[in-house]
């Protein structure tokens, strides 16, 4: 069985990999209607929520990695902009 920290690290890595595809040059511009980019961002946010369930708040390095990955998700939501931003994870409609 994986330790909590190893599980969280794996989830953070997975979320960042999902975001890497969205951030590829040109893909954000091509996906302004949401589409696959939005689905990937929603999945990345879901993964980050799972990571937080087993995150040790005393592990400063791991907490920072989670914050960084969440920042990447939100940054890409902002890059998509407009109406798509309203569909990004955690935004109140």
C-alpha positions in Angstrom: 0.0 0.0 0.0 1.2 3.5 -0.9 1.9 6.0 1.8 -0.4 9.1 1.9 2.5 11.3 0.7 3.3 9.0 -2.3 -0.4 8.9 -3.2 -0.6 12.7 -3.1 2.6 13.1 -5.2 1.2 10.7 -7.8 -2.1 12.7 -8.0 -0.2 16.0 -8.3 1.9 14.5 -11.1 -1.3 13.3 -12.9 -3.0 16.7 -12.6 0.0 18.5 -13.9 0.2 16.0 -16.9 -3.4 16.7 -17.7 -2.7 20.4 -17.7 0.4 20.0 -19.8 -1.8 18.8 -22.7 -4.0 21.8 -22.3 -1.1 24.2 -22.2 0.5 22.9 -25.4 1.2 25.7 -27.9 -2.0 26.6 -29.7 -4.3 24.1 -28.0 -5.9 26.6 -25.7 -6.8 28.9 -28.6 -8.3 26.0 -30.5 -10.4 24.9 -27.6 -12.1 28.2 -26.7 -15.5 26.5 -26.7 -14.4 24.3 -23.8 -14.2 20.8 -25.4 -11.4 18.5 -24.5 -9.3 21.2 -22.8 -12.1 22.0 -20.3 -12.7 18.2 -19.7 -9.0 17.8 -18.9 -9.1 20.8 -16.5 -12.1 19.5 -14.7 -10.4 16.1 -14.4 -7.3 17.8 -13.1 -9.3 19.6 -10.4 -11.0 16.3 -9.5 -7.6 14.7 -9.0 -6.5 17.6 -6.9 -9.6 17.3 -4.6 -8.6 13.6 -4.1 -5.1 14.6 -3.3 -6.3 17.0 -0.6 -8.2 14.2 1.2 -4.9 12.5 2.1 -2.7 15.6 2.3 -0.8 16.0 5.5 -1.0 19.7 6.3 2.3 19.5 8.2 4.2 18.4 5.1 5.1 21.9 3.8 6.7 20.6 0.6 3.8 18.5 -0.4 1.3 21.3 0.5 3.3 23.6 -1.7 3.2 21.1 -4.6 -0.6 20.8 -4.3 -1.0 24.6 -4.3 1.3 24.9 -7.3 -0.7 22.2 -9.3 -3.9 23.9 -8.4 -2.5 27.2 -9.5 -1.6 25.7 -12.9 -5.2 24.5 -13.2 -6.6 27.9 -12.4 -4.1 29.6 -14.7 -5.2 27.5 -17.6 -8.9 28.2 -16.8 -8.0 31.9 -17.0 -6.2 31.4 -20.3 -9.3 29.8 -21.7 -11.2 32.9 -20.5 -14.7 34.2 -21.0 -17.7 31.8 -20.7 -15.4 28.8 -20.4 -14.0 30.2 -17.1 -17.5 29.8 -15.6 -17.3 26.1 -16.3 -13.9 25.7 -14.7 -13.8 23.8 -11.4 -14.8 25.6 -8.3 -16.3 28.7 -10.0 -19.7 29.7 -8.6 -22.2 30.3 -11.4 
